[in-house]
Amino acid sequence: MTLPILLFAAGMGTRMGALTANRPKPLISVAGKPLIDHALDLATEARTGTKVVNLHYKGQMIRDHLTGQNILFSDEADGLLETGGGLRHALPLLGASPVLTMNTDAVWNGPNPVAHILNAWDGRMEALLLMVAPKNVHGHLGKGDFDIDHDGRLQRAPGAIYTGVQIIRTEALQGISEQAFSMNMVWDQIAVRGGLYGALYGGQWCDVGQPESIPIAEAMLHV
């Protein structure tokens, strides 16, 4: 199955401190490669369709970095729209439902996570979130996001951790009145309808959200 993908790259990266004073977070290097390139390489290897990158903070630097790579840009220069609003803003470029979305502030060691979630998707789902067990998590400060029940449905609980990769039917975004909103709002509505599912990733995942996470990520990648 081939789906379009939105890569989230618009955030301010404030937790990175001085590292994002002169560059956006997706251009921070881990193991000799910018974070956004780690994500794009996985999307390309999994043979996704149209690739869209959303932009806000120092967006021109990301445009320049990705010149010539057949990538479309969803510009949020007028104001950050958060994850849900950013996805809805990008829909004219993505052009289909369902779509993939992927954060650009993580690295992986194991099977391709994009291919994994594509293989796990089926028609009964309204959204599918790629989860990882706490024992396979590096550099992440959270206590867990969801439990996965015997049918694969997600319920809010301090269990598995969301990795920042999902497939979602974008019709779910249309009923949100706010311009800027989090995907959490959408997921909660989908969960009430019984359409929120999780797939567990078996490899290692590192959340590169703060400077201390960079050496942790590089150690995980055995660099």
Disulfide bonds with the S-S distance in Angstrom:
none
